[in-house]
Every structure is written in structure tokens, then in C-alpha cells.
Amino acid sequence: MAEFSYKWDLANIVQDKKHIKVFSCFSCGGGSTMGYKRAGFDVIGNVEIDPKINAMYVKNHQPKFNYCMDLRNFNKLKELPEELFSLDILDGSPPCSTFSMAGLRERAWNKEKVFREG
């Protein structure tokens, strides 16, 4: 079984740029954003409701357009950058099951978990 380092930087990855613009809704920590970036897409912004999670997203991905708010309120905004009206992909990834408050609860729900990444 191969061991992979969990300490790597997106800047070290060689990828073909595809010039495809993506905007991430329910961005959380940026799992789908990382996938899009690894595929060579340009993730230009995000919407995330949780301030702490949004701060982590901003630190990890430095989005051009960042909105820390409920998506329902984002949809009511009257003034948005023109670039957000010419997207190729509007991503609305489902939340990570580990962090989601929705759906059925597992037996280990509400118990402390340790992730190998720390």
C-alpha cells in the first residue's frame, strides 16, 4: 500500500489550464474547488454560510469573489460582478457527510472523530 504525503501545495502540481470559469456554492473547505483546480479549471469565487469555514476556504483558495452568507440571501443580491454572469460551471456540491447537519445520523454522530490529516 502506497503512502502519500498530506503536505503538498497546489502550486507544485503541473496541470493544463482549460480557461473554464467555475463558481462554488456551499463551498465548505473547498473539496470540489480543489478538484476543479486539479482539472485545470479557474474557480473564481464561492458562497459559504459558515464564517470559520469560509475563512479556511479563503486561506486555501484565495477566491476572486467571496461571499460569506446564506445562498438564499446571495440570490437576492442586486449588484454582482459582471464576470459572475459568464460562468461555465455553477457548482453546488453536496456537503461532506462528515460535516453535514442534514440527513440520517450515524451511530457515531456527536462523538469526537480524529482525521488522519489532523
C-alpha positions as CSV (number, residue, x, y, z in Angstrom):
1,M,0.0,0.0,0.0
2,A,1.4,3.4,-1.1
3,E,1.8,6.2,1.4
4,F,1.1,9.7,0.2
5,S,2.1,12.9,1.8
6,Y,-0.7,15.1,3.0
7,K,1.5,18.2,2.9
8,W,1.5,19.4,-0.7
9,D,0.8,22.7,-2.4
10,L,-1.4,23.3,-5.5
11,A,1.4,25.4,-6.9
12,N,3.6,22.2,-7.2
13,I,1.0,20.4,-9.4
14,V,1.6,20.6,-13.2
15,Q,-1.8,21.0,-14.9
16,D,-3.2,22.2,-18.3
17,K,-5.2,25.4,-17.9
18,K,-8.6,25.0,-19.6
19,H,-9.9,28.5,-19.0
20,I,-13.2,27.2,-17.7
21,K,-14.8,29.5,-15.1
22,V,-16.4,27.9,-12.0
23,F,-18.2,29.4,-9.1
24,S,-18.7,27.3,-6.0
25,C,-21.9,27.3,-3.8
26,F,-21.9,25.6,-0.5
27,S,-18.1,25.7,-0.8
28,C,-17.2,24.5,2.7
29,G,-13.4,23.8,2.9
30,G,-13.1,23.6,-0.8
31,G,-13.0,19.9,-1.7
32,S,-14.8,20.4,-5.0
33,T,-12.8,23.6,-5.7
34,M,-9.6,21.5,-5.3
35,G,-10.9,19.0,-7.8
36,Y,-11.8,21.7,-10.3
37,K,-8.3,23.3,-9.8
38,R,-6.6,20.0,-10.2
39,A,-8.5,19.6,-13.5
40,G,-7.2,22.9,-14.7
41,F,-10.4,25.0,-14.2
42,D,-10.4,28.5,-12.8
43,V,-12.6,28.7,-9.7
44,I,-13.3,32.4,-9.5
45,G,-15.5,32.6,-6.4
46,N,-17.6,31.0,-3.7
47,V,-20.5,31.3,-1.3
48,E,-20.2,29.7,2.2
49,I,-22.5,30.4,5.1
50,D,-20.2,29.5,8.0
51,P,-17.7,32.3,8.8
52,K,-15.0,29.9,10.2
53,I,-15.2,27.5,7.3
54,N,-15.3,30.4,4.8
55,A,-12.1,31.9,6.4
56,M,-10.4,28.5,5.8
57,Y,-11.7,28.4,2.2
58,V,-10.3,31.9,1.6
59,K,-6.9,31.0,3.1
60,N,-6.7,27.8,1.0
61,H,-8.1,29.1,-2.3
62,Q,-7.9,33.0,-2.4
63,P,-11.1,33.4,-4.4
64,K,-11.5,36.5,-6.5
65,F,-15.2,36.8,-5.4
66,N,-16.0,35.6,-1.9
67,Y,-19.4,35.7,-0.2
68,C,-19.8,34.6,3.4
69,M,-23.6,34.4,3.6
70,D,-26.7,32.2,3.1
71,L,-27.1,31.2,-0.5
72,R,-30.7,32.4,-0.4
73,N,-29.5,35.9,0.5
74,F,-26.8,35.7,-2.1
75,N,-29.5,35.0,-4.7
76,K,-31.2,38.3,-3.7
77,L,-28.2,40.5,-4.3
78,K,-28.8,43.2,-6.9
79,E,-25.2,44.1,-7.6
80,L,-22.9,41.3,-8.6
81,P,-19.7,41.5,-10.7
82,E,-20.4,41.0,-14.4
83,E,-17.9,38.1,-14.5
84,L,-20.3,36.0,-12.4
85,F,-22.8,36.2,-15.3
86,S,-20.5,34.4,-17.7
87,L,-19.7,31.2,-15.8
88,D,-19.1,27.8,-17.4
89,I,-19.9,25.9,-14.3
90,L,-22.1,26.8,-11.3
91,D,-21.0,24.2,-8.7
92,G,-23.4,23.3,-5.9
93,S,-21.7,20.3,-4.4
94,P,-23.4,18.4,-1.7
95,P,-21.9,18.9,1.8
96,C,-19.3,16.5,3.1
97,S,-21.1,13.8,5.1
98,T,-18.7,14.3,8.0
99,F,-19.7,17.9,8.5
100,S,-23.3,17.9,7.2
101,M,-26.2,18.5,9.7
102,A,-28.7,17.1,7.2
103,G,-29.9,13.5,6.7
104,L,-29.9,10.5,9.0
105,R,-27.4,10.4,11.8
106,E,-24.8,7.7,12.1
107,R,-24.2,5.7,15.3
108,A,-21.0,7.7,15.9
109,W,-22.9,11.0,15.5
110,N,-21.9,13.7,18.0
111,K,-18.8,11.8,19.0
112,E,-15.3,13.2,18.6
113,K,-13.6,11.9,15.5
114,V,-9.9,12.1,14.6
115,F,-8.9,12.6,10.9
116,R,-5.5,11.4,9.8
117,E,-4.8,14.8,8.4
118,G,-5.0,16.3,11.9
